[in-house]
C-alpha cells in the first residue's frame, strides 16, 4: 500500500523495488516492535550530537541535481544514516502530531511532505544498491534494518494524534477550498492511514505491528535466498560439445563465467529469474536443456538453506491474518482496494476471460512443435524444455528466419542511443548528453543528462544494463531523486537490465526480448522524468500497481516502429541496415508463440491470486506448497506440462515484494497500452503533437489525479479490450 509521507513512499519503493520484471515497484514494508524505535531514537540522538560531515547522507548531495555521491558512500555510512534519519523523522512527526494549533494543510500535510529527508536519502541509495550491486555488508544490514523501518513506518501511520489531524482536515475538505492536487493529498493520506490500521484499537495495533515485523524479516530473507540460490545453482558444463548451438561469443562468455568461479576449463550458464532460460532456445543437447529447466524450476524447493517453502507458507498466512485484522476477507482484497481493479472479482473475471483462448492457442502451438519434432526424427513427446528450441525451428520454417539472425543488428549501445533515445527525441523532443564526470557505483554504469525540448535540463538518467552476481535478476526502474515543485527537485532515475556481458572486446548483441525490455524500462524512466507535480507523494510512478506498467508498455511500441527500427537496427560490423525482408519477417511473426507467452504469464498471475485469496486457515504448510500450486493451476485451467508458469511460487520475487496480489497488473495495464497504441496510430503515429499530448495529460501527472481519470483525459474514451485481443491473437480469427 502506498504510504502517505514521501520518505515512507521511498521506503516502500526501495524495500522491494521496482520489480518491474519488467518493472517491479514496491514491496511490503513490515514493521518491528516499538522498542526498536526507542533504541533507534537513543542511538540517533547520540550521533546527531556529532558533526559527522563525512557521512554523505547527512545532507543533500552537492552534485548536480543532488545526484548521489557514490564515490563518497561506504558501507559504514548506511547504518548511522538510517538511525539518524529515523530519529530525526520521529522528532518531526511528534512536532506535527503535538502541535497545539489546529490542524491546517500547511502545518500538517506540507510538514509531513517535507519531513524525513535524511532517511529518504539513505533509503533511496541503500535499497537501490541492495538490488543492483549488493555485498555481504549490505545483505546483513538489509536483514537488520527491515524490521526497524517497518516499526518506523508503523510509528507514524499508527500515531493516533497524527491521524486525528489528518482526519480533521479530511472532514472539513470542502471548507478548505484547496487546489485539486492538495485536496487529493489529504484524501489519499487519509486512506493510507486507514488502510495501515490507524482506526484499529490499541490492542489490534500491537498485533498489526508484530505481523508487519515478521513479514519484513521473512520477505527480506526470501529475496536474499533467491539471489543466493540463482548464483549457487548456475549450470556448470564440463564439455564444450554439450554447448552446441550456442554462438562462439556465448561459449566464450560461459568460459569467462567459469573462470570467475575458479572453474578453469569448464563453462557456466547463469540462471535468470524466470522459469525458462534464454540458452534453451539454442542448445541442441536435450539432456542439458532438461537439466537447466529442472534446476530453474527447482529453485526454492529442493531442500538446503535456500529452500523457501516454509518461508512462503508463513508469509501467505501472515498476510491473510493481517488482512482480516484490517477488515478484509483476504490479502488480495486488501491490496486491490487501492488499485484500479478495486476487487478480486474484477481481477478473476479478467484473467479467467483471457485464459481459455490463451491455453487453446498454446495447445495449437504445442501440436505444431510436436510436428516439427517428429519431422526431424525425434521419438519423444514435446516437453517444457523443448519448447523454446523447437519454437525457433518452427519460426525458421514458417517465416524463414530465426531470432538469432536479428542479434548482429541489435548492438546494445546502438539500440539505446539510436533506438530508445531517438524515439524519445522524435516523440518528446528530448536529447541526451553523457555525463562521465558524475560518479557511479560500478564501472559498467553510465550517466546521461536529459535535455528537454526547450533546452533546459529535465533529469539525470542512469544506465545499468549488465548482469552480475551482485545484482538481482530481472529489469526495473528506480528513482534516486523524485521530481517535486515543493522540494525544488528534478528527477534522477535509473534503468536496470540483466544483459550477459560478453568477453572483453566483443560487442554486446541483444535478443529481441532484451530490446523490447530496454524500451519498456525507459517508459518507466519517462514516467519518472516527465513528472510535473507539487508533492513528492505523487511524483513519477507513484500510481496504482495495476496502472504503473501501462506507460512503460506503451513505450514498447517504438521498438518495432519502422522509422525507429530502421534507425538502430544496423549491423555491428558493417553498419548496414537490417534488410527489409528481415524487418518484414519481424512484423509478420509478431503474433507468433503468443499462446505460450500469454499462458505462462496468466499461470503466474492466477497463482498469485490463488495464494492471496486464501484465508489464514486455508494456507498450506511448507510440505503442501507445491501441491497447492499444482491444484491452483489445474483449477484455473492453465496447468500445461509444456508451459510452466513464468515464475513458480518459491522464486516468485514479484509477489513476495510489491506485486503481491498484483502480478495481474501487466495484462491489466496492457489493455490500456494496446488501446493507447491504437490511438497513436489513428492520430498520425510518431509526432511531437501526439507525444506532447501523452506527456501533458498522462505522463506528467504522476499520482496527482485518479489513474483512470488520467487515462480518459488522454484517450478521450473508456478503455477498449479489443485491441489487446487482436494483438494477442485471441480473437478467434
VOSESE-159001 format. One record per residue (C-alpha): residue in three letters; y, z, x. Coordinates in steps of 0.05 Angstrom, whole numbers, plus 5000, padded with zeros to 4 digits. Layout:
N
NODE    aa   north     up   east
NODE   ALA       Y      Z      X
...
! end
This chain:
733
NODE    aa   north     up   east
NODE   UNK    5000   5000   5000
NODE   UNK    5069   4983   5026
NODE   UNK    5107   5044   5049
NODE   UNK    5179   5056   5029
NODE   UNK    5214   5070   5095
NODE   UNK    5217   5017   5149
NODE   UNK    5183   5060   5201
NODE   UNK    5125   5072   5153
NODE   UNK    5122   4998   5140
NODE   UNK    5118   4987   5215
NODE   UNK    5062   5037   5220
NODE   UNK    5026   5005   5161
NODE   UNK    5031   4936   5190
NODE   UNK    5014   4958   5260
NODE   UNK    4955   5002   5248
NODE   UNK    4914   4945   5223
NODE   UNK    4954   4888   5239
NODE   UNK    4960   4825   5219
NODE   UNK    4895   4803   5208
NODE   UNK    4915   4740   5188
NODE   UNK    4843   4713   5202
NODE   UNK    4883   4673   5193
NODE   UNK    4935   4724   5187
NODE   UNK    4918   4797   5174
NODE   UNK    4975   4842   5159
NODE   UNK    4968   4915   5144
NODE   UNK    4916   4970   5149
NODE   UNK    4903   5038   5118
NODE   UNK    4950   5090   5146
NODE   UNK    4907   5150   5133
NODE   UNK    4931   5219   5149
NODE   UNK    4912   5284   5182
NODE   UNK    4924   5357   5166
NODE   UNK    4993   5387   5162
NODE   UNK    4980   5428   5225
NODE   UNK    4984   5363   5265
NODE   UNK    5055   5352   5242
NODE   UNK    5074   5422   5263
NODE   UNK    5043   5411   5331
NODE   UNK    5079   5344   5340
NODE   UNK    5145   5376   5320
NODE   UNK    5138   5431   5371
NODE   UNK    5117   5383   5426
NODE   UNK    5172   5335   5410
NODE   UNK    5227   5387   5408
NODE   UNK    5208   5403   5480
NODE   UNK    5211   5330   5501
NODE   UNK    5275   5317   5462
NODE   UNK    5308   5371   5504
NODE   UNK    5294   5329   5564
NODE   UNK    5337   5269   5580
NODE   UNK    5280   5223   5597
NODE   UNK    5317   5158   5606
NODE   UNK    5255   5129   5638
NODE   UNK    5217   5123   5572
NODE   UNK    5234   5054   5545
NODE   UNK    5222   5074   5473
NODE   UNK    5275   5129   5470
NODE   UNK    5330   5078   5459
NODE   UNK    5337   5006   5435
NODE   UNK    5316   4955   5487
NODE   UNK    5376   4927   5525
NODE   UNK    5342   4859   5529
NODE   UNK    5363   4800   5486
NODE   UNK    5353   4815   5411
NODE   UNK    5321   4881   5430
NODE   UNK    5261   4844   5460
NODE   UNK    5211   4897   5484
NODE   UNK    5217   4913   5558
NODE   UNK    5144   4900   5572
NODE   UNK    5155   4905   5647
NODE   UNK    5180   4976   5639
NODE   UNK    5128   5001   5589
NODE   UNK    5069   5040   5616
NODE   UNK    5010   5073   5581
NODE   UNK    5041   5140   5596
NODE   UNK    5102   5124   5554
NODE   UNK    5067   5118   5487
NODE   UNK    5044   5189   5471
NODE   UNK    5111   5224   5485
NODE   UNK    5148   5170   5447
NODE   UNK    5102   5178   5387
NODE   UNK    5111   5253   5388
NODE   UNK    5186   5249   5397
NODE   UNK    5191   5195   5343
NODE   UNK    5152   5234   5292
NODE   UNK    5191   5298   5305
NODE   UNK    5258   5262   5301
NODE   UNK    5238   5229   5236
NODE   UNK    5216   5293   5203
NODE   UNK    5284   5324   5220
NODE   UNK    5317   5263   5188
NODE   UNK    5273   5267   5126
NODE   UNK    5285   5342   5118
NODE   UNK    5360   5330   5123
NODE   UNK    5356   5278   5067
NODE   UNK    5309   5320   5024
NODE   UNK    5350   5384   5031
NODE   UNK    5419   5352   5024
NODE   UNK    5458   5398   4976
NODE   UNK    5496   5339   4949
NODE   UNK    5469   5299   4890
NODE   UNK    5426   5240   4908
NODE   UNK    5464   5175   4919
NODE   UNK    5439   5108   4942
NODE   UNK    5476   5118   5008
NODE   UNK    5452   5189   5025
NODE   UNK    5381   5177   5004
NODE   UNK    5358   5104   5006
NODE   UNK    5402   5080   5062
NODE   UNK    5389   5143   5102
NODE   UNK    5314   5131   5096
NODE   UNK    5322   5058   5115
NODE   UNK    5359   5077   5179
NODE   UNK    5310   5132   5198
NODE   UNK    5252   5134   5247
NODE   UNK    5278   5085   5298
NODE   UNK    5242   5115   5358
NODE   UNK    5177   5117   5320
NODE   UNK    5186   5046   5296
NODE   UNK    5199   5020   5366
NODE   UNK    5137   5052   5397
NODE   UNK    5092   5036   5338
NODE   UNK    5110   4963   5337
NODE   UNK    5093   4954   5410
NODE   UNK    5033   5001   5414
NODE   UNK    4995   4973   5355
NODE   UNK    5012   4901   5374
NODE   UNK    4983   4911   5443
NODE   UNK    4923   4951   5417
NODE   UNK    4904   4885   5384
NODE   UNK    4929   4835   5436
NODE   UNK    4919   4869   5504
NODE   UNK    4884   4935   5497
NODE   UNK    4854   4980   5551
NODE   UNK    4817   5047   5555
NODE   UNK    4881   5088   5552
NODE   UNK    4907   5051   5490
NODE   UNK    4839   5057   5456
NODE   UNK    4836   5132   5468
NODE   UNK    4908   5143   5444
NODE   UNK    4896   5100   5383
NODE   UNK    4839   5145   5362
NODE   UNK    4882   5207   5375
NODE   UNK    4945   5182   5342
NODE   UNK    4916   5151   5278
NODE   UNK    4907   5217   5241
NODE   UNK    4974   5243   5267
NODE   UNK    5011   5182   5240
NODE   UNK    4973   5188   5175
NODE   UNK    4994   5261   5169
NODE   UNK    5065   5240   5185
NODE   UNK    5065   5188   5130
NODE   UNK    5039   5239   5080
NODE   UNK    5091   5289   5103
NODE   UNK    5144   5240   5079
NODE   UNK    5112   5208   5018
NODE   UNK    5086   5274   4991
NODE   UNK    5152   5311   5003
NODE   UNK    5169   5337   4933
NODE   UNK    5243   5346   4947
NODE   UNK    5250   5276   4976
NODE   UNK    5212   5246   4917
NODE   UNK    5257   5284   4869
NODE   UNK    5318   5249   4899
NODE   UNK    5285   5181   4895
NODE   UNK    5264   5195   4823
NODE   UNK    5335   5217   4805
NODE   UNK    5362   5150   4829
NODE   UNK    5306   5113   4793
NODE   UNK    5321   5149   4728
NODE   UNK    5395   5131   4730
NODE   UNK    5389   5060   4756
NODE   UNK    5429   5025   4701
NODE   UNK    5488   5071   4712
NODE   UNK    5487   5059   4787
NODE   UNK    5503   4985   4778
NODE   UNK    5471   4966   4845
NODE   UNK    5464   4895   4871
NODE   UNK    5396   4864   4858
NODE   UNK    5365   4879   4926
NODE   UNK    5389   4951   4925
NODE   UNK    5363   4960   4854
NODE   UNK    5295   4934   4876
NODE   UNK    5294   4981   4936
NODE   UNK    5299   5041   4890
NODE   UNK    5246   5014   4843
NODE   UNK    5197   4995   4897
NODE   UNK    5207   5060   4935
NODE   UNK    5194   5099   4871
NODE   UNK    5129   5060   4861
NODE   UNK    5108   5073   4932
NODE   UNK    5118   5147   4927
NODE   UNK    5079   5150   4862
NODE   UNK    5024   5106   4890
NODE   UNK    5020   5150   4951
NODE   UNK    5008   5212   4908
NODE   UNK    5077   5242   4901
NODE   UNK    5062   5264   4829
NODE   UNK    4997   5300   4846
NODE   UNK    4990   5375   4843
NODE   UNK    4996   5414   4908
NODE   UNK    4921   5424   4907
NODE   UNK    4907   5350   4899
NODE   UNK    4957   5333   4953
NODE   UNK    4916   5375   5002
NODE   UNK    4854   5336   4982
NODE   UNK    4891   5270   4990
NODE   UNK    4914   5288   5059
NODE   UNK    4843   5305   5080
NODE   UNK    4818   5238   5053
NODE   UNK    4872   5200   5088
NODE   UNK    4859   5236   5153
NODE   UNK    4786   5219   5154
NODE   UNK    4799   5147   5135
NODE   UNK    4848   5140   5192
NODE   UNK    4795   5162   5242
NODE   UNK    4739   5120   5212
NODE   UNK    4778   5055   5205
NODE   UNK    4804   5062   5276
NODE   UNK    4733   5073   5301
NODE   UNK    4709   5013   5262
NODE   UNK    4758   4966   5295
NODE   UNK    4742   4992   5364
NODE   UNK    4667   4985   5351
NODE   UNK    4677   4913   5330
NODE   UNK    4716   4896   5394
NODE   UNK    4667   4933   5439
NODE   UNK    4606   4900   5408
NODE   UNK    4634   4830   5407
NODE   UNK    4643   4837   5482
NODE   UNK    4576   4872   5493
NODE   UNK    4537   4820   5454
NODE   UNK    4566   4757   5485
NODE   UNK    4509   4708   5494
NODE   UNK    4482   4704   5565
NODE   UNK    4445   4640   5583
NODE   UNK    4404   4633   5646
NODE   UNK    4391   4558   5648
NODE   UNK    4446   4506   5643
NODE   UNK    4398   4459   5609
NODE   UNK    4400   4503   5548
NODE   UNK    4474   4485   5541
NODE   UNK    4460   4412   5529
NODE   UNK    4511   4385   5480
NODE   UNK    4570   4425   5508
NODE   UNK    4623   4388   5547
NODE   UNK    4629   4397   5622
NODE   UNK    4692   4438   5611
NODE   UNK    4657   4484   5561
NODE   UNK    4600   4494   5610
NODE   UNK    4649   4509   5666
NODE   UNK    4684   4560   5621
NODE   UNK    4617   4592   5606
NODE   UNK    4603   4597   5681
NODE   UNK    4672   4628   5693
NODE   UNK    4659   4679   5638
NODE   UNK    4593   4698   5670
NODE   UNK    4625   4704   5738
NODE   UNK    4677   4751   5709
NODE   UNK    4620   4795   5687
NODE   UNK    4586   4793   5756
NODE   UNK    4532   4747   5728
NODE   UNK    4538   4693   5781
NODE   UNK    4493   4633   5766
NODE   UNK    4489   4649   5692
NODE   UNK    4530   4626   5632
NODE   UNK    4565   4668   5579
NODE   UNK    4585   4645   5509
NODE   UNK    4634   4696   5480
NODE   UNK    4627   4713   5406
NODE   UNK    4685   4704   5358
NODE   UNK    4696   4748   5298
NODE   UNK    4667   4701   5245
NODE   UNK    4592   4695   5228
NODE   UNK    4587   4623   5251
NODE   UNK    4605   4608   5324
NODE   UNK    4641   4545   5348
NODE   UNK    4589   4527   5401
NODE   UNK    4535   4518   5348
NODE   UNK    4566   4452   5327
NODE   UNK    4549   4422   5394
NODE   UNK    4488   4459   5423
NODE   UNK    4426   4417   5419
NODE   UNK    4379   4475   5434
NODE   UNK    4358   4501   5365
NODE   UNK    4329   4566   5391
NODE   UNK    4394   4582   5425
NODE   UNK    4433   4567   5361
NODE   UNK    4387   4614   5323
NODE   UNK    4396   4668   5375
NODE   UNK    4472   4661   5372
NODE   UNK    4476   4666   5297
NODE   UNK    4427   4723   5292
NODE   UNK    4465   4761   5345
NODE   UNK    4531   4747   5310
NODE   UNK    4506   4769   5242
NODE   UNK    4471   4830   5271
NODE   UNK    4535   4860   5297
NODE   UNK    4547   4929   5270
NODE   UNK    4477   4936   5240
NODE   UNK    4429   4932   5299
NODE   UNK    4429   5005   5320
NODE   UNK    4463   5035   5380
NODE   UNK    4532   5064   5390
NODE   UNK    4569   5007   5355
NODE   UNK    4527   5007   5291
NODE   UNK    4578   5010   5234
NODE   UNK    4533   5022   5174
NODE   UNK    4544   5097   5167
NODE   UNK    4617   5087   5181
NODE   UNK    4629   5034   5128
NODE   UNK    4590   5074   5076
NODE   UNK    4636   5133   5088
NODE   UNK    4698   5090   5085
NODE   UNK    4679   5058   5018
NODE   UNK    4662   5126   4989
NODE   UNK    4726   5159   5013
NODE   UNK    4768   5102   4988
NODE   UNK    4735   5107   4920
NODE   UNK    4747   5182   4918
NODE   UNK    4820   5172   4937
NODE   UNK    4830   5120   4883
NODE   UNK    4801   5166   4830
NODE   UNK    4844   5224   4855
NODE   UNK    4905   5178   4845
NODE   UNK    4882   5160   4775
NODE   UNK    4848   5092   4786
NODE   UNK    4777   5071   4769
NODE   UNK    4763   5047   4840
NODE   UNK    4796   5026   4905
NODE   UNK    4805   4954   4883
NODE   UNK    4843   4975   4820
NODE   UNK    4887   5020   4863
NODE   UNK    4902   4964   4913
NODE   UNK    4912   4908   4863
NODE   UNK    4964   4942   4820
NODE   UNK    5016   4926   4874
NODE   UNK    4993   4854   4884
NODE   UNK    5010   4792   4844
NODE   UNK    4939   4792   4816
NODE   UNK    4950   4862   4785
NODE   UNK    4878   4873   4760
NODE   UNK    4806   4868   4782
NODE   UNK    4792   4826   4721
NODE   UNK    4842   4774   4744
NODE   UNK    4811   4770   4814
NODE   UNK    4740   4770   4788
NODE   UNK    4756   4714   4739
NODE   UNK    4789   4670   4792
NODE   UNK    4732   4679   4842
NODE   UNK    4677   4670   4791
NODE   UNK    4710   4607   4764
NODE   UNK    4710   4575   4833
NODE   UNK    4642   4599   4857
NODE   UNK    4595   4555   4815
NODE   UNK    4628   4489   4835
NODE   UNK    4633   4510   4908
NODE   UNK    4559   4530   4910
NODE   UNK    4538   4466   4875
NODE   UNK    4576   4426   4927
NODE   UNK    4545   4467   4983
NODE   UNK    4475   4453   4957
NODE   UNK    4490   4378   4955
NODE   UNK    4516   4383   5027
NODE   UNK    4453   4420   5047
NODE   UNK    4410   4365   5017
NODE   UNK    4449   4313   5056
NODE   UNK    4440   4353   5120
NODE   UNK    4365   4361   5107
NODE   UNK    4361   4286   5101
NODE   UNK    4393   4279   5170
NODE   UNK    4344   4330   5199
NODE   UNK    4284   4291   5170
NODE   UNK    4313   4224   5191
NODE   UNK    4320   4248   5263
NODE   UNK    4248   4272   5265
NODE   UNK    4258   4346   5251
NODE   UNK    4198   4380   5217
NODE   UNK    4236   4442   5195
NODE   UNK    4278   4464   5137
NODE   UNK    4353   4468   5147
NODE   UNK    4374   4538   5168
NODE   UNK    4443   4570   5175
NODE   UNK    4443   4559   5250
NODE   UNK    4432   4485   5238
NODE   UNK    4490   4474   5191
NODE   UNK    4547   4461   5239
NODE   UNK    4504   4420   5286
NODE   UNK    4479   4372   5233
NODE   UNK    4546   4372   5197
NODE   UNK    4574   4338   5259
NODE   UNK    4517   4288   5259
NODE   UNK    4529   4273   5185
NODE   UNK    4603   4266   5197
NODE   UNK    4589   4218   5253
NODE   UNK    4543   4177   5209
NODE   UNK    4586   4178   5147
NODE   UNK    4654   4168   5179
NODE   UNK    4633   4141   5247
NODE   UNK    4664   4197   5287
NODE   UNK    4652   4269   5305
NODE   UNK    4702   4325   5313
NODE   UNK    4696   4324   5389
NODE   UNK    4729   4255   5390
NODE   UNK    4793   4289   5369
NODE   UNK    4797   4340   5426
NODE   UNK    4825   4295   5481
NODE   UNK    4884   4282   5435
NODE   UNK    4896   4356   5420
NODE   UNK    4922   4388   5483
NODE   UNK    4948   4457   5466
NODE   UNK    5020   4456   5492
NODE   UNK    5030   4387   5465
NODE   UNK    5006   4409   5397
NODE   UNK    5054   4467   5399
NODE   UNK    5116   4431   5425
NODE   UNK    5107   4362   5395
NODE   UNK    5070   4384   5333
NODE   UNK    5087   4454   5308
NODE   UNK    5157   4456   5337
NODE   UNK    5170   4383   5320
NODE   UNK    5153   4396   5247
NODE   UNK    5199   4456   5245
NODE   UNK    5255   4414   5274
NODE   UNK    5246   4358   5223
NODE   UNK    5238   4404   5163
NODE   UNK    5286   4461   5181
NODE   UNK    5329   4436   5238
NODE   UNK    5302   4486   5289
NODE   UNK    5299   4475   5364
NODE   UNK    5264   4516   5417
NODE   UNK    5283   4538   5487
NODE   UNK    5234   4571   5536
NODE   UNK    5255   4640   5559
NODE   UNK    5215   4654   5623
NODE   UNK    5267   4707   5641
NODE   UNK    5241   4754   5588
NODE   UNK    5183   4799   5610
NODE   UNK    5114   4792   5578
NODE   UNK    5052   4837   5575
NODE   UNK    5004   4784   5603
NODE   UNK    5013   4723   5648
NODE   UNK    4987   4677   5593
NODE   UNK    5042   4697   5544
NODE   UNK    5104   4654   5536
NODE   UNK    5171   4668   5501
NODE   UNK    5215   4619   5464
NODE   UNK    5285   4626   5437
NODE   UNK    5290   4594   5368
NODE   UNK    5357   4559   5355
NODE   UNK    5378   4548   5283
NODE   UNK    5407   4483   5256
NODE   UNK    5478   4509   5265
NODE   UNK    5467   4524   5338
NODE   UNK    5461   4599   5331
NODE   UNK    5401   4639   5355
NODE   UNK    5353   4652   5298
NODE   UNK    5297   4691   5332
NODE   UNK    5252   4700   5392
NODE   UNK    5181   4674   5387
NODE   UNK    5123   4700   5429
NODE   UNK    5064   4653   5442
NODE   UNK    4997   4687   5459
NODE   UNK    4942   4636   5448
NODE   UNK    4884   4650   5497
NODE   UNK    4824   4693   5483
NODE   UNK    4808   4752   5529
NODE   UNK    4764   4813   5527
NODE   UNK    4824   4858   5516
NODE   UNK    4843   4821   5453
NODE   UNK    4812   4826   5384
NODE   UNK    4784   4764   5351
NODE   UNK    4819   4720   5300
NODE   UNK    4890   4697   5295
NODE   UNK    4951   4734   5269
NODE   UNK    5026   4743   5269
NODE   UNK    5065   4806   5281
NODE   UNK    5138   4827   5287
NODE   UNK    5165   4870   5344
NODE   UNK    5234   4869   5312
NODE   UNK    5247   4852   5240
NODE   UNK    5310   4820   5211
NODE   UNK    5358   4866   5174
NODE   UNK    5432   4859   5158
NODE   UNK    5436   4934   5150
NODE   UNK    5409   4945   5220
NODE   UNK    5441   4883   5251
NODE   UNK    5375   4858   5278
NODE   UNK    5345   4789   5286
NODE   UNK    5270   4775   5288
NODE   UNK    5225   4779   5349
NODE   UNK    5157   4753   5324
NODE   UNK    5091   4735   5357
NODE   UNK    5033   4689   5342
NODE   UNK    4964   4705   5369
NODE   UNK    4905   4657   5373
NODE   UNK    4838   4662   5408
NODE   UNK    4830   4595   5443
NODE   UNK    4779   4597   5500
NODE   UNK    4816   4589   5566
NODE   UNK    4789   4531   5608
NODE   UNK    4777   4535   5683
NODE   UNK    4839   4531   5727
NODE   UNK    4868   4461   5729
NODE   UNK    4832   4438   5666
NODE   UNK    4871   4421   5602
NODE   UNK    4865   4465   5540
NODE   UNK    4837   4419   5487
NODE   UNK    4835   4445   5417
NODE   UNK    4788   4436   5359
NODE   UNK    4818   4412   5293
NODE   UNK    4808   4482   5265
NODE   UNK    4849   4511   5322
NODE   UNK    4904   4461   5309
NODE   UNK    4909   4480   5235
NODE   UNK    4906   4554   5254
NODE   UNK    4965   4544   5301
NODE   UNK    5005   4512   5244
NODE   UNK    4982   4567   5197
NODE   UNK    5004   4624   5241
NODE   UNK    5070   4591   5254
NODE   UNK    5080   4590   5179
NODE   UNK    5077   4666   5182
NODE   UNK    5126   4665   5240
NODE   UNK    5174   4622   5199
NODE   UNK    5168   4672   5142
NODE   UNK    5189   4727   5191
NODE   UNK    5243   4686   5227
NODE   UNK    5277   4660   5164
NODE   UNK    5282   4729   5133
NODE   UNK    5353   4740   5106
NODE   UNK    5352   4808   5073
NODE   UNK    5393   4872   5077
NODE   UNK    5339   4924   5083
NODE   UNK    5283   4930   5134
NODE   UNK    5233   4948   5079
NODE   UNK    5238   4877   5051
NODE   UNK    5241   4838   5116
NODE   UNK    5199   4777   5131
NODE   UNK    5126   4782   5110
NODE   UNK    5136   4847   5071
NODE   UNK    5108   4817   5008
NODE   UNK    5044   4829   4967
NODE   UNK    4980   4816   5005
NODE   UNK    4959   4760   4958
NODE   UNK    5026   4725   4970
NODE   UNK    5033   4733   5045
NODE   UNK    4985   4677   5062
NODE   UNK    5019   4627   5017
NODE   UNK    5078   4605   5062
NODE   UNK    5032   4601   5123
NODE   UNK    4983   4557   5085
NODE   UNK    5040   4511   5063
NODE   UNK    5057   4501   5137
NODE   UNK    4987   4474   5150
NODE   UNK    5006   4411   5113
NODE   UNK    5046   4386   5172
NODE   UNK    4985   4387   5218
NODE   UNK    4960   4321   5190
NODE   UNK    5026   4295   5163
NODE   UNK    5027   4224   5191
NODE   UNK    5095   4230   5225
NODE   UNK    5077   4296   5258
NODE   UNK    5006   4279   5276
NODE   UNK    5027   4214   5310
NODE   UNK    5079   4253   5350
NODE   UNK    5030   4302   5381
NODE   UNK    4961   4270   5377
NODE   UNK    4963   4236   5445
NODE   UNK    4910   4231   5498
NODE   UNK    4920   4286   5550
NODE   UNK    4907   4237   5608
NODE   UNK    4938   4172   5586
NODE   UNK    4989   4193   5535
NODE   UNK    4962   4141   5488
NODE   UNK    4968   4157   5414
NODE   UNK    4906   4173   5375
NODE   UNK    4880   4107   5348
NODE   UNK    4899   4092   5276
NODE   UNK    4826   4084   5257
NODE   UNK    4811   4154   5283
NODE   UNK    4870   4181   5243
NODE   UNK    4844   4147   5181
NODE   UNK    4777   4180   5192
NODE   UNK    4810   4248   5196
NODE   UNK    4843   4236   5128
NODE   UNK    4780   4205   5098
NODE   UNK    4738   4265   5117
NODE   UNK    4788   4318   5093
NODE   UNK    4743   4340   5036
NODE   UNK    4680   4336   5079
NODE   UNK    4640   4401   5082
NODE   UNK    4686   4436   5032
NODE   UNK    4628   4463   4992
NODE   UNK    4605   4502   5053
NODE   UNK    4675   4524   5073
NODE   UNK    4693   4548   5004
NODE   UNK    4626   4582   4992
NODE   UNK    4626   4622   5057
NODE   UNK    4697   4644   5042
NODE   UNK    4682   4663   4969
NODE   UNK    4620   4700   4991
NODE   UNK    4662   4744   5036
NODE   UNK    4715   4754   4982
NODE   UNK    4664   4772   4930
NODE   UNK    4631   4820   4978
NODE   UNK    4698   4854   4989
NODE   UNK    4708   4863   4915
NODE   UNK    4636   4887   4904
NODE   UNK    4646   4943   4954
NODE   UNK    4714   4964   4930
NODE   UNK    4698   4963   4855
NODE   UNK    4646   5018   4864
NODE   UNK    4656   5090   4843
NODE   UNK    4641   5143   4895
NODE   UNK    4573   5156   4865
NODE   UNK    4553   5083   4869
NODE   UNK    4567   5074   4944
NODE   UNK    4501   5069   4981
NODE   UNK    4484   5109   5043
NODE   UNK    4481   5076   5111
NODE   UNK    4408   5055   5100
NODE   UNK    4427   5018   5037
NODE   UNK    4488   4979   5063
NODE   UNK    4451   4914   5079
NODE   UNK    4411   4917   5014
NODE   UNK    4474   4926   4973
NODE   UNK    4506   4868   5009
NODE   UNK    4447   4822   4992
NODE   UNK    4446   4845   4920
NODE   UNK    4521   4835   4912
NODE   UNK    4518   4764   4938
NODE   UNK    4458   4748   4893
NODE   UNK    4493   4777   4832
NODE   UNK    4555   4735   4847
NODE   UNK    4513   4672   4853
NODE   UNK    4534   4657   4925
NODE   UNK    4474   4680   4965
NODE   UNK    4451   4618   5001
NODE   UNK    4409   4628   5063
NODE   UNK    4440   4567   5095
NODE   UNK    4511   4592   5081
NODE   UNK    4523   4663   5106
NODE   UNK    4588   4698   5087
NODE   UNK    4645   4684   5135
NODE   UNK    4642   4758   5151
NODE   UNK    4587   4808   5136
NODE   UNK    4604   4880   5118
NODE   UNK    4592   4912   5186
NODE   UNK    4641   4867   5224
NODE   UNK    4688   4850   5166
NODE   UNK    4751   4875   5200
NODE   UNK    4797   4848   5146
NODE   UNK    4770   4896   5093
NODE   UNK    4769   4955   5140
NODE   UNK    4842   4941   5151
NODE   UNK    4898   4914   5108
NODE   UNK    4856   4865   5068
NODE   UNK    4814   4919   5033
NODE   UNK    4802   4892   4963
NODE   UNK    4848   4836   4985
NODE   UNK    4808   4783   5022
NODE   UNK    4812   4741   4959
NODE   UNK    4885   4731   4979
NODE   UNK    4873   4667   5017
NODE   UNK    4845   4630   4958
NODE   UNK    4895   4662   4911
NODE   UNK    4952   4640   4955
NODE   UNK    4921   4572   4964
NODE   UNK    4934   4557   4891
NODE   UNK    5008   4566   4905
NODE   UNK    5001   4528   4970
NODE   UNK    4968   4467   4941
NODE   UNK    5018   4464   4884
NODE   UNK    5075   4470   4934
NODE   UNK    5048   4414   4978
NODE   UNK    5046   4372   4915
NODE   UNK    5119   4389   4903
NODE   UNK    5138   4368   4974
NODE   UNK    5102   4302   4966
NODE   UNK    5134   4288   4898
NODE   UNK    5203   4303   4927
NODE   UNK    5202   4259   4988
NODE   UNK    5159   4298   5037
NODE   UNK    5186   4316   5105
NODE   UNK    5260   4321   5092
NODE   UNK    5313   4372   5111
NODE   UNK    5333   4377   5038
NODE   UNK    5263   4399   5019
NODE   UNK    5258   4447   5078
NODE   UNK    5325   4478   5063
NODE   UNK    5305   4489   4991
NODE   UNK    5239   4522   5011
NODE   UNK    5276   4565   5062
NODE   UNK    5332   4586   5015
NODE   UNK    5292   4601   4953
NODE   UNK    5228   4629   4984
NODE   UNK    5221   4638   5060
NODE   UNK    5286   4677   5067
NODE   UNK    5274   4724   5010
NODE   UNK    5220   4768   5041
NODE   UNK    5203   4822   4991
NODE   UNK    5273   4828   4963
NODE   UNK    5251   4796   4896
NODE   UNK    5187   4795   4856
NODE   UNK    5138   4748   4890
NODE   UNK    5123   4704   4830
NODE   UNK    5197   4701   4812
NODE   UNK    5209   4675   4882
NODE   UNK    5155   4622   4873
NODE   UNK    5183   4599   4807
NODE   UNK    5253   4595   4837
NODE   UNK    5225   4548   4889
NODE   UNK    5176   4508   4846
NODE   UNK    5215   4507   4781
NODE   UNK    5150   4520   4743
NODE   UNK    5089   4565   4738
NODE   UNK    5034   4551   4790
NODE   UNK    4982   4498   4773
NODE   UNK    4910   4506   4798
NODE   UNK    4893   4432   4791
NODE   UNK    4920   4411   4860
NODE   UNK    4874   4463   4893
NODE   UNK    4813   4439   4855
NODE   UNK    4828   4368   4877
NODE   UNK    4838   4389   4949
NODE   UNK    4772   4426   4950
NODE   UNK    4735   4370   4915
NODE   UNK    4717   4418   4858
NODE   UNK    4739   4375   4800
NODE   UNK    4672   4344   4789
NODE   UNK    4699   4274   4803
! end
